[in-house]
Amino acid sequence: MTGRHAVAVTGLGVRCAAGASPEALWESLLHGRSAITAHTFDDEGAVVHPAAPMRDFDPAGYLAPKELRRADRSVQLAVCAALDAAEDAGGLQVPGARRAVVTGTGYGGVISQENGIGHPDVLYAPRLMNNAGAYWISSRLGVTGPSLTVSTACASGTHAVGEAMQMIRAGCADVVVAGGHDSPLTATTALAFGRAGAMVTAREDAAYASRPFDAARRGFVLAEGAAFLVLERLDLARARGARIHATLTGYGRTSDAFHLTAPHPDGAGARACMEQALADAGTTADAVTHVNAHGTGTELNDLAEARAITALFGPAGVPVTAPKAVTGHGLGLAGALEAVITALSVREGLAPPTAHLTRLDPRCELDVVTGEARKISDGPVLSNSFAFGGHNACVVLDSPDARPAG
């Protein structure tokens, strides 16, 4: 494709257990500070599992009391992160019709849904809507251009960022606020994932519960939060003298078409998605400096992703990071949170370490960064998301000085 607009990342906003800002999140990752604790999911104290809840969250400065009653907790997190990203970008410096929003969520208003069962009030339906986050962000930021929501389970956040990039490339918008949000810390959700054998349920050593690619891993850990990026036409960002964290250069999306909850065991769909993203960025596997892995800590996902990465880059061919060891797994939030982390990696020239990895599963032939951050050279960085339903999404980020493809 020729003549498409290059895309800059000019704003970052985060609200999650590992940090209420991108800087706090980055420090947690660099020092391997786990945000995971033993969390009580029910009023009776019968459902207690490792999780990453955001403590001391106060959205009062972003939404009025009446508005808070109308918005699920996941939406409250989303509004705070999105407005923080817009402030970090120096505002959205284009007319409202040239602004857009794309949100990703896997579970929508699941807390409101559970709380309202049997006694729904007049605001019950609006609190459940998956697109409620997109509405609230659009209304807060004066967005009268496209306002969309993507729901592809744990790939939702990455799909939202990728689709937002495509909007700018195609000239449908000049600035897009894109990201993901979920707050799934309910007893029903925990019991469902626990009984499926996908989630860590042991209470002891909660801080070390999420261990991607480790031979002793036991599953993923639920988390909540929101992460948003402001994407902007690169030429407009440069013209106004904006700080550019990174450029967004490639996007891939494929489907396994294999199983409702399990990835294809050889990682074929994941590999195809990574290849598609790299081709879209106009680059090749040998140029990639770092891979931000989906890395959930479940055996099926870890092995499939490791096989895909090895098939594409060779055994231990590229440094790999798995942030969920620190952040937990925020479902629809995860891909957007890791896009923020990838932008920070590009900006700082560092691949953060993977916490709690004591013995790499010998079936995972990966160069996993551990111990301390590793310096990486300028070049493209790949961020992966692979979800239930066989939904795969990958994005490529690079430095502002990289020559745009096309």
C-alpha positions as a Markdown table, in Angstrom:
| # | Residue | x | y | z |
|---|---|---|---|---|
| 1 | Met | 0.0 | 0.0 | 0.0 |
| 2 | Thr | 1.4 | 3.4 | -0.9 |
| 3 | Gly | 0.6 | 6.9 | 0.3 |
| 4 | Arg | -0.7 | 5.8 | 3.7 |
| 5 | His | -0.2 | 8.0 | 6.7 |
| 6 | Ala | 2.5 | 7.0 | 9.2 |
| 7 | Val | 1.3 | 6.7 | 12.8 |
| 8 | Ala | 2.9 | 8.1 | 16.0 |
| 9 | Val | 2.2 | 7.2 | 19.6 |
| 10 | Thr | 2.0 | 10.6 | 21.4 |
| 11 | Gly | 0.0 | 9.7 | 24.5 |
| 12 | Leu | 0.1 | 6.9 | 27.1 |
| 13 | Gly | -2.3 | 6.3 | 30.0 |
| 14 | Val | -2.5 | 3.4 | 32.4 |
| 15 | Arg | -4.6 | 2.4 | 35.5 |
| 16 | Cys | -3.7 | -1.1 | 36.8 |
| 17 | Ala | -2.4 | -2.8 | 39.9 |
| 18 | Ala | 1.2 | -2.6 | 38.7 |
| 19 | Gly | 1.0 | 1.2 | 38.3 |
| 20 | Ala | -1.4 | 4.1 | 38.0 |
| 21 | Ser | 0.8 | 5.7 | 35.4 |
| 22 | Pro | 3.1 | 4.4 | 32.6 |
| 23 | Glu | 6.1 | 5.5 | 34.6 |
| 24 | Ala | 5.0 | 3.6 | 37.7 |
| 25 | Leu | 4.2 | 0.5 | 35.6 |
| 26 | Trp | 7.6 | 0.7 | 34.0 |
| 27 | Glu | 9.3 | 0.8 | 37.4 |
| 28 | Ser | 7.4 | -2.2 | 38.5 |
| 29 | Leu | 8.4 | -4.2 | 35.5 |
| 30 | Leu | 12.1 | -3.2 | 35.7 |
| 31 | His | 12.3 | -4.3 | 39.3 |
| 32 | Gly | 10.1 | -7.4 | 39.0 |
| 33 | Arg | 7.6 | -6.0 | 41.6 |
| 34 | Ser | 4.6 | -8.3 | 41.4 |
| 35 | Ala | 1.2 | -6.6 | 41.6 |
| 36 | Ile | -0.4 | -9.9 | 42.5 |
| 37 | Thr | -1.9 | -10.6 | 45.9 |
| 38 | Ala | -4.3 | -13.0 | 47.6 |
| 39 | His | -7.7 | -11.5 | 46.6 |
| 40 | Thr | -11.2 | -12.2 | 48.1 |
| 41 | Phe | -13.7 | -12.5 | 45.3 |
| 42 | Asp | -16.9 | -12.8 | 47.4 |
| 43 | Asp | -18.5 | -11.3 | 50.5 |
| 44 | Glu | -18.3 | -14.6 | 52.4 |
| 45 | Gly | -14.5 | -15.0 | 51.9 |
| 46 | Ala | -15.0 | -18.4 | 50.4 |
| 47 | Val | -13.4 | -17.6 | 47.0 |
| 48 | Val | -9.8 | -16.4 | 47.6 |
| 49 | His | -7.3 | -16.7 | 44.8 |
| 50 | Pro | -4.2 | -14.7 | 43.5 |
| 51 | Ala | -5.3 | -11.7 | 41.5 |
| 52 | Ala | -4.2 | -8.2 | 40.6 |
| 53 | Pro | -6.9 | -5.7 | 41.8 |
| 54 | Met | -6.2 | -2.0 | 41.6 |
| 55 | Arg | -6.2 | -0.7 | 45.2 |
| 56 | Asp | -7.1 | 2.8 | 46.2 |
| 57 | Phe | -8.7 | 3.6 | 42.8 |
| 58 | Asp | -10.5 | 6.9 | 42.9 |
| 59 | Pro | -12.2 | 8.2 | 39.7 |
| 60 | Ala | -13.8 | 11.1 | 41.4 |
| 61 | Gly | -11.7 | 13.7 | 39.5 |
| 62 | Tyr | -12.8 | 12.2 | 36.2 |
| 63 | Leu | -16.5 | 11.4 | 36.6 |
| 64 | Ala | -19.1 | 13.1 | 38.7 |
| 65 | Pro | -21.0 | 11.1 | 41.4 |
| 66 | Lys | -24.1 | 10.8 | 39.1 |
| 67 | Glu | -21.9 | 9.6 | 36.3 |
| 68 | Leu | -20.1 | 7.1 | 38.5 |
| 69 | Arg | -23.5 | 5.4 | 39.2 |
| 70 | Arg | -24.0 | 5.0 | 35.5 |
| 71 | Ala | -20.6 | 3.5 | 34.7 |
| 72 | Asp | -19.3 | 0.0 | 35.5 |
| 73 | Arg | -15.9 | -0.1 | 37.3 |
| 74 | Ser | -14.2 | -1.2 | 34.0 |
| 75 | Val | -15.5 | 1.9 | 32.3 |
| 76 | Gln | -14.4 | 4.1 | 35.2 |
| 77 | Leu | -10.9 | 2.7 | 34.8 |
| 78 | Ala | -11.1 | 3.3 | 31.0 |
| 79 | Val | -12.1 | 6.9 | 31.3 |
| 80 | Cys | -9.2 | 7.6 | 33.7 |
| 81 | Ala | -6.6 | 5.9 | 31.5 |
| 82 | Ala | -7.9 | 7.5 | 28.3 |
| 83 | Leu | -8.0 | 11.0 | 29.7 |
| 84 | Asp | -4.5 | 10.5 | 31.1 |
| 85 | Ala | -3.3 | 9.5 | 27.7 |
| 86 | Ala | -4.9 | 12.5 | 26.1 |
| 87 | Glu | -3.3 | 14.8 | 28.6 |
| 88 | Asp | 0.1 | 13.1 | 28.0 |
| 89 | Ala | -0.3 | 13.8 | 24.3 |
| 90 | Gly | -0.9 | 17.5 | 25.0 |
| 91 | Gly | -4.6 | 17.3 | 24.1 |
| 92 | Leu | -6.2 | 16.1 | 20.9 |
| 93 | Gln | -5.2 | 18.9 | 18.5 |
| 94 | Val | -7.7 | 18.3 | 15.7 |
| 95 | Pro | -11.4 | 19.1 | 15.2 |
| 96 | Gly | -13.8 | 16.7 | 16.8 |
| 97 | Ala | -14.8 | 15.1 | 13.5 |
| 98 | Arg | -11.2 | 14.1 | 12.9 |
| 99 | Arg | -11.0 | 12.4 | 16.3 |
| 100 | Ala | -11.9 | 8.8 | 16.9 |
| 101 | Val | -12.0 | 6.2 | 19.7 |
| 102 | Val | -11.5 | 2.5 | 19.6 |
| 103 | Thr | -11.9 | 0.5 | 22.8 |
| 104 | Gly | -11.4 | -3.2 | 23.5 |
| 105 | Thr | -13.0 | -5.3 | 26.2 |
| 106 | Gly | -13.5 | -8.9 | 26.8 |
| 107 | Tyr | -16.1 | -8.9 | 29.5 |
| 108 | Gly | -17.7 | -5.4 | 29.5 |
| 109 | Gly | -19.7 | -4.6 | 32.6 |
| 110 | Val | -19.5 | -8.0 | 34.3 |
| 111 | Ile | -19.3 | -6.6 | 37.8 |
| 112 | Ser | -22.5 | -4.6 | 37.2 |
| 113 | Gln | -24.1 | -7.7 | 35.6 |
| 114 | Glu | -23.4 | -9.9 | 38.7 |
| 115 | Asn | -24.5 | -7.2 | 41.2 |
| 116 | Gly | -27.7 | -6.6 | 39.3 |
| 117 | Ile | -28.9 | -10.2 | 38.9 |
| 118 | Gly | -32.4 | -10.5 | 40.4 |
| 119 | His | -32.8 | -6.8 | 41.1 |
| 120 | Pro | -31.8 | -4.7 | 38.0 |
| 121 | Asp | -32.3 | -1.0 | 38.3 |
| 122 | Val | -33.0 | 1.6 | 35.6 |
| 123 | Leu | -29.2 | 1.9 | 34.8 |
| 124 | Tyr | -28.5 | -1.8 | 34.7 |
| 125 | Ala | -28.5 | -2.1 | 30.9 |
| 126 | Pro | -26.3 | 0.9 | 30.2 |
| 127 | Arg | -23.7 | -0.4 | 32.7 |
| 128 | Leu | -23.5 | -3.8 | 30.9 |
| 129 | Met | -22.8 | -2.4 | 27.4 |
| 130 | Asn | -19.4 | -3.4 | 26.0 |
| 131 | Asn | -19.4 | -0.1 | 24.1 |
| 132 | Ala | -20.0 | 2.0 | 27.2 |
| 133 | Gly | -16.3 | 2.8 | 27.5 |
| 134 | Ala | -16.2 | 4.1 | 24.0 |
| 135 | Tyr | -19.2 | 6.4 | 24.7 |
| 136 | Trp | -17.8 | 7.9 | 27.9 |
| 137 | Ile | -14.4 | 8.5 | 26.4 |
| 138 | Ser | -15.9 | 10.0 | 23.3 |
| 139 | Ser | -18.2 | 12.3 | 25.3 |
| 140 | Arg | -15.3 | 13.4 | 27.5 |
| 141 | Leu | -12.9 | 14.1 | 24.6 |
| 142 | Gly | -15.3 | 15.7 | 22.2 |
| 143 | Val | -15.0 | 12.9 | 19.6 |
| 144 | Thr | -17.6 | 13.1 | 16.9 |
| 145 | Gly | -15.7 | 10.9 | 14.5 |
| 146 | Pro | -15.8 | 7.1 | 14.7 |
| 147 | Ser | -16.4 | 5.5 | 18.1 |
| 148 | Leu | -16.0 | 1.8 | 18.1 |
| 149 | Thr | -15.6 | -1.2 | 20.4 |
| 150 | Val | -13.8 | -4.5 | 19.7 |
| 151 | Ser | -14.4 | -7.7 | 21.7 |
| 152 | Thr | -12.1 | -10.5 | 20.8 |
| 153 | Ala | -11.4 | -11.9 | 24.3 |
| 154 | Cys | -7.7 | -11.4 | 25.3 |
| 155 | Ala | -6.8 | -10.0 | 21.9 |
| 156 | Ser | -9.3 | -7.1 | 22.3 |
| 157 | Gly | -6.8 | -4.4 | 23.3 |
| 158 | Thr | -4.4 | -5.2 | 20.6 |
| 159 | His | -7.1 | -5.4 | 18.0 |
| 160 | Ala | -8.3 | -2.0 | 19.2 |
| 161 | Val | -4.9 | -0.4 | 18.8 |
| 162 | Gly | -4.3 | -2.1 | 15.3 |
| 163 | Glu | -7.7 | -1.0 | 14.0 |
| 164 | Ala | -7.1 | 2.5 | 15.2 |
| 165 | Met | -3.8 | 2.6 | 13.3 |
| 166 | Gln | -5.6 | 1.5 | 10.2 |
| 167 | Met | -8.1 | 4.4 | 10.6 |
| 168 | Ile | -5.3 | 6.9 | 10.6 |
| 169 | Arg | -3.5 | 5.2 | 7.7 |
| 170 | Ala | -6.6 | 5.3 | 5.6 |
| 171 | Gly | -7.4 | 8.9 | 6.4 |
| 172 | Cys | -10.5 | 8.2 | 8.4 |
| 173 | Ala | -9.2 | 10.1 | 11.4 |
| 174 | Asp | -6.2 | 12.1 | 12.4 |
| 175 | Val | -6.1 | 11.2 | 16.1 |
| 176 | Val | -7.4 | 8.1 | 17.7 |
| 177 | Val | -7.6 | 7.2 | 21.4 |
| 178 | Ala | -7.3 | 3.4 | 21.5 |
| 179 | Gly | -6.9 | 0.9 | 24.2 |
| 180 | Gly | -8.5 | -1.8 | 26.3 |
| 181 | His | -10.2 | -2.2 | 29.7 |
| 182 | Asp | -11.6 | -5.0 | 31.8 |
| 183 | Ser | -12.5 | -5.5 | 35.5 |
| 184 | Pro | -13.4 | -9.2 | 35.7 |
| 185 | Leu | -12.7 | -9.8 | 39.4 |
| 186 | Thr | -16.0 | -11.4 | 40.3 |
| 187 | Ala | -16.6 | -14.7 | 42.1 |
| 188 | Thr | -18.3 | -16.2 | 39.1 |
| 189 | Thr | -15.5 | -15.3 | 36.8 |
| 190 | Ala | -12.9 | -16.7 | 39.2 |
| 191 | Leu | -14.8 | -19.9 | 39.7 |
| 192 | Ala | -15.4 | -20.4 | 36.0 |
| 193 | Phe | -11.7 | -20.0 | 35.1 |
| 194 | Gly | -10.6 | -22.0 | 38.1 |
| 195 | Arg | -12.8 | -25.0 | 37.3 |
| 196 | Ala | -11.6 | -24.9 | 33.7 |
| 197 | Gly | -8.1 | -25.4 | 35.0 |
| 198 | Ala | -6.8 | -22.2 | 33.3 |
| 199 | Met | -6.3 | -20.0 | 36.4 |
| 200 | Val | -4.0 | -20.2 | 39.4 |
| 201 | Thr | -6.2 | -21.0 | 42.4 |
| 202 | Ala | -3.7 | -21.8 | 45.2 |
| 203 | Arg | -3.5 | -19.0 | 47.8 |
| 204 | Glu | 0.1 | -19.4 | 49.0 |
| 205 | Asp | 2.9 | -17.3 | 47.5 |
| 206 | Ala | 0.4 | -15.2 | 45.6 |
| 207 | Ala | 3.0 | -12.7 | 44.4 |
| 208 | Tyr | 4.8 | -15.5 | 42.5 |
| 209 | Ala | 1.6 | -17.0 | 41.1 |
| 210 | Ser | 2.0 | -15.9 | 37.5 |
| 211 | Arg | 5.1 | -17.6 | 35.9 |
| 212 | Pro | 5.0 | -17.5 | 32.1 |
| 213 | Phe | 7.3 | -20.1 | 30.4 |
| 214 | Asp | 8.4 | -21.5 | 33.7 |
| 215 | Ala | 8.4 | -25.3 | 34.1 |
| 216 | Ala | 6.4 | -24.9 | 37.4 |
| 217 | Arg | 3.7 | -22.6 | 36.0 |
| 218 | Arg | 0.2 | -23.2 | 37.2 |
| 219 | Gly | -2.0 | -21.0 | 35.0 |
| 220 | Phe | -2.9 | -17.3 | 34.6 |
| 221 | Val | -3.8 | -14.7 | 37.3 |
| 222 | Leu | -6.8 | -12.4 | 36.8 |
| 223 | Ala | -6.2 | -8.7 | 36.8 |
| 224 | Glu | -8.2 | -5.5 | 36.2 |
| 225 | Gly | -7.4 | -2.1 | 34.7 |
| 226 | Ala | -7.2 | 0.0 | 31.6 |
| 227 | Ala | -4.6 | 1.2 | 29.2 |
| 228 | Phe | -4.9 | 3.7 | 26.3 |
| 229 | Leu | -2.6 | 5.2 | 23.7 |
| 230 | Val | -3.1 | 8.3 | 21.7 |
| 231 | Leu | -2.3 | 7.6 | 18.0 |
| 232 | Glu | -1.7 | 10.5 | 15.7 |
| 233 | Arg | -0.6 | 11.1 | 12.2 |
| 234 | Leu | 3.1 | 11.3 | 12.4 |
| 235 | Asp | 3.4 | 14.4 | 10.2 |
| 236 | Leu | 0.8 | 16.3 | 12.3 |
| 237 | Ala | 2.6 | 15.3 | 15.5 |
| 238 | Arg | 5.9 | 16.5 | 14.2 |
| 239 | Ala | 4.4 | 19.7 | 13.0 |
| 240 | Arg | 3.1 | 20.6 | 16.4 |
| 241 | Gly | 6.3 | 19.6 | 18.2 |
| 242 | Ala | 4.7 | 16.7 | 20.1 |
| 243 | Arg | 6.7 | 14.3 | 22.2 |
| 244 | Ile | 6.6 | 11.0 | 20.2 |
| 245 | His | 7.0 | 7.9 | 22.4 |
| 246 | Ala | 7.2 | 5.5 | 19.4 |
| 247 | Thr | 5.7 | 4.9 | 16.0 |
| 248 | Leu | 3.2 | 2.2 | 15.3 |
| 249 | Thr | 4.3 | 0.5 | 12.0 |
| 250 | Gly | 2.6 | -2.9 | 11.7 |
| 251 | Tyr | -0.5 | -4.9 | 12.5 |
| 252 | Gly | -1.5 | -8.5 | 11.9 |
| 253 | Arg | -4.7 | -10.4 | 12.7 |
| 254 | Thr | -5.5 | -14.0 | 12.0 |
| 255 | Ser | -7.7 | -16.8 | 13.3 |
| 256 | Asp | -6.7 | -20.3 | 14.3 |
| 257 | Ala | -10.2 | -21.8 | 13.4 |
| 258 | Phe | -9.1 | -24.7 | 15.6 |
| 259 | His | -10.7 | -24.7 | 19.0 |
| 260 | Leu | -12.9 | -22.5 | 21.2 |
| 261 | Thr | -10.4 | -22.1 | 24.0 |
| 262 | Ala | -7.2 | -23.9 | 23.0 |
| 263 | Pro | -4.6 | -22.5 | 20.6 |
| 264 | His | -3.4 | -24.5 | 17.6 |
| 265 | Pro | -0.7 | -26.7 | 19.3 |
| 266 | Asp | 2.0 | -25.8 | 16.7 |
| 267 | Gly | 1.3 | -22.1 | 16.9 |
| 268 | Ala | 0.5 | -21.8 | 13.2 |
| 269 | Gly | -2.0 | -19.0 | 13.5 |
| 270 | Ala | 0.2 | -17.1 | 15.9 |
| 271 | Arg | 3.2 | -17.4 | 13.6 |
| 272 | Ala | 1.1 | -16.3 | 10.6 |
| 273 | Cys | -0.1 | -13.3 | 12.6 |
| 274 | Met | 3.4 | -12.2 | 13.6 |
| 275 | Glu | 4.5 | -12.6 | 9.9 |
| 276 | Gln | 1.6 | -10.5 | 8.8 |
| 277 | Ala | 2.4 | -7.7 | 11.2 |
| 278 | Leu | 6.1 | -7.7 | 10.2 |
| 279 | Ala | 5.2 | -7.6 | 6.5 |
| 280 | Asp | 2.7 | -4.8 | 7.2 |
| 281 | Ala | 5.6 | -2.9 | 8.9 |
| 282 | Gly | 7.8 | -3.5 | 5.9 |
| 283 | Thr | 10.4 | -5.4 | 8.0 |
| 284 | Thr | 11.6 | -8.9 | 8.6 |
| 285 | Ala | 12.1 | -11.2 | 11.5 |
| 286 | Asp | 15.9 | -10.7 | 11.5 |
| 287 | Ala | 15.4 | -7.0 | 12.2 |
| 288 | Val | 13.2 | -7.4 | 15.3 |
| 289 | Thr | 15.0 | -6.5 | 18.5 |
| 290 | His | 12.5 | -7.8 | 21.1 |
| 291 | Val | 9.2 | -9.7 | 21.4 |
| 292 | Asn | 6.7 | -8.8 | 24.1 |
| 293 | Ala | 5.0 | -12.2 | 24.5 |
| 294 | His | 1.4 | -12.9 | 25.3 |
| 295 | Gly | 2.8 | -15.3 | 27.9 |
| 296 | Thr | -0.1 | -16.2 | 30.1 |
| 297 | Gly | 1.5 | -18.9 | 32.2 |
| 298 | Thr | -0.9 | -21.6 | 30.9 |
| 299 | Glu | 0.8 | -24.7 | 29.4 |
| 300 | Leu | -1.1 | -24.7 | 26.1 |
| 301 | Asn | -0.6 | -21.0 | 25.4 |
| 302 | Asp | 3.0 | -20.9 | 26.5 |
| 303 | Leu | 3.9 | -23.9 | 24.4 |
| 304 | Ala | 2.0 | -22.8 | 21.3 |
| 305 | Glu | 3.5 | -19.3 | 21.4 |
| 306 | Ala | 7.0 | -20.5 | 22.1 |
| 307 | Arg | 6.8 | -22.8 | 19.1 |
| 308 | Ala | 5.5 | -20.0 | 16.9 |
| 309 | Ile | 8.3 | -17.6 | 18.0 |
| 310 | Thr | 10.9 | -20.3 | 17.6 |
| 311 | Ala | 9.6 | -21.2 | 14.1 |
| 312 | Leu | 9.8 | -17.6 | 13.0 |
| 313 | Phe | 13.0 | -16.4 | 14.8 |
| 314 | Gly | 14.9 | -19.6 | 15.4 |
| 315 | Pro | 15.7 | -21.2 | 18.8 |
| 316 | Ala | 16.6 | -18.4 | 21.3 |
| 317 | Gly | 16.7 | -16.1 | 18.3 |
| 318 | Val | 15.2 | -12.9 | 19.8 |
| 319 | Pro | 14.9 | -11.5 | 23.4 |
| 320 | Val | 11.4 | -12.3 | 24.8 |
| 321 | Thr | 9.6 | -10.6 | 27.7 |
| 322 | Ala | 6.4 | -11.8 | 29.5 |
| 323 | Pro | 4.9 | -8.9 | 31.6 |
| 324 | Lys | 2.0 | -10.9 | 33.0 |
| 325 | Ala | 4.4 | -12.2 | 35.6 |
| 326 | Val | 4.1 | -8.7 | 37.2 |
| 327 | Thr | 0.8 | -7.4 | 35.9 |
| 328 | Gly | -1.4 | -10.5 | 35.9 |
| 329 | His | -3.8 | -11.1 | 33.0 |
| 330 | Gly | -6.3 | -8.3 | 32.4 |
| 331 | Leu | -8.1 | -10.2 | 29.5 |
| 332 | Gly | -9.4 | -7.5 | 27.1 |
| 333 | Leu | -7.0 | -5.0 | 28.8 |
| 334 | Ala | -3.9 | -7.1 | 28.3 |
| 335 | Gly | -3.0 | -6.3 | 24.7 |
| 336 | Ala | -3.4 | -2.5 | 25.2 |
| 337 | Leu | -1.4 | -2.6 | 28.4 |
| 338 | Glu | 1.4 | -4.5 | 26.6 |
| 339 | Ala | 1.3 | -2.1 | 23.7 |
| 340 | Val | 2.0 | 0.7 | 26.2 |
| 341 | Ile | 4.9 | -1.4 | 27.7 |
| 342 | Thr | 6.2 | -2.0 | 24.1 |
| 343 | Ala | 6.1 | 1.7 | 23.4 |
| 344 | Leu | 8.1 | 2.3 | 26.6 |
| 345 | Ser | 10.6 | -0.4 | 25.6 |
| 346 | Val | 11.1 | 1.3 | 22.3 |
| 347 | Arg | 11.5 | 4.7 | 23.9 |
| 348 | Glu | 13.9 | 3.5 | 26.6 |
| 349 | Gly | 15.8 | 1.0 | 24.6 |
| 350 | Leu | 15.2 | -1.7 | 27.1 |
| 351 | Ala | 13.5 | -5.1 | 27.3 |
| 352 | Pro | 12.2 | -5.5 | 30.8 |
| 353 | Pro | 12.8 | -8.8 | 32.6 |
| 354 | Thr | 10.3 | -11.6 | 33.1 |
| 355 | Ala | 9.8 | -12.0 | 36.8 |
| 356 | His | 9.6 | -15.3 | 38.7 |
| 357 | Leu | 11.2 | -17.4 | 36.0 |
| 358 | Thr | 13.4 | -19.9 | 37.8 |
| 359 | Arg | 13.5 | -22.8 | 35.4 |
| 360 | Leu | 12.6 | -22.3 | 31.8 |
| 361 | Asp | 10.3 | -25.1 | 30.4 |
| 362 | Pro | 12.7 | -27.1 | 28.2 |
| 363 | Arg | 10.1 | -27.3 | 25.6 |
| 364 | Cys | 10.2 | -23.5 | 25.2 |
| 365 | Glu | 13.3 | -22.7 | 23.2 |
| 366 | Leu | 13.3 | -19.0 | 23.9 |
| 367 | Asp | 15.7 | -16.4 | 25.1 |
| 368 | Val | 13.6 | -15.1 | 27.9 |
| 369 | Val | 14.9 | -11.9 | 29.5 |
| 370 | Thr | 15.3 | -12.5 | 33.3 |
| 371 | Gly | 17.0 | -10.8 | 36.3 |
| 372 | Glu | 17.4 | -7.3 | 34.9 |
| 373 | Ala | 16.4 | -5.3 | 31.9 |
| 374 | Arg | 18.4 | -5.9 | 28.7 |
| 375 | Lys | 19.5 | -3.1 | 26.4 |
| 376 | Ile | 18.1 | -3.5 | 22.9 |
| 377 | Ser | 19.2 | -1.7 | 19.8 |
| 378 | Asp | 16.9 | 0.6 | 17.7 |
| 379 | Gly | 14.6 | -1.5 | 15.6 |
| 380 | Pro | 11.1 | -2.9 | 15.5 |
| 381 | Val | 9.6 | -4.5 | 18.6 |
| 382 | Leu | 6.7 | -7.0 | 18.3 |
| 383 | Ser | 3.8 | -7.3 | 20.8 |
| 384 | Asn | 1.6 | -10.5 | 20.7 |
| 385 | Ser | -1.9 | -11.3 | 21.8 |
| 386 | Phe | -3.5 | -14.7 | 21.3 |
| 387 | Ala | -7.0 | -15.2 | 22.7 |
| 388 | Phe | -9.8 | -17.7 | 23.3 |
| 389 | Gly | -11.8 | -18.1 | 20.1 |
| 390 | Gly | -8.5 | -18.4 | 18.2 |
| 391 | His | -8.2 | -14.7 | 17.8 |
| 392 | Asn | -4.6 | -13.6 | 17.1 |
| 393 | Ala | -3.4 | -10.0 | 17.0 |
| 394 | Cys | 0.1 | -8.5 | 16.8 |
| 395 | Val | 1.4 | -5.0 | 16.5 |
| 396 | Val | 4.9 | -3.7 | 15.7 |
| 397 | Leu | 6.3 | -0.5 | 17.2 |
| 398 | Asp | 9.5 | 1.3 | 16.3 |
| 399 | Ser | 11.4 | 4.5 | 17.0 |
| 400 | Pro | 10.2 | 7.8 | 15.7 |
| 401 | Asp | 13.2 | 8.0 | 13.4 |
| 402 | Ala | 12.4 | 4.7 | 11.7 |
| 403 | Arg | 11.5 | 5.1 | 8.0 |
| 404 | Pro | 7.8 | 4.3 | 7.5 |
| 405 | Ala | 6.9 | 1.5 | 5.2 |
| 406 | Gly | 4.9 | 2.2 | 2.1 |
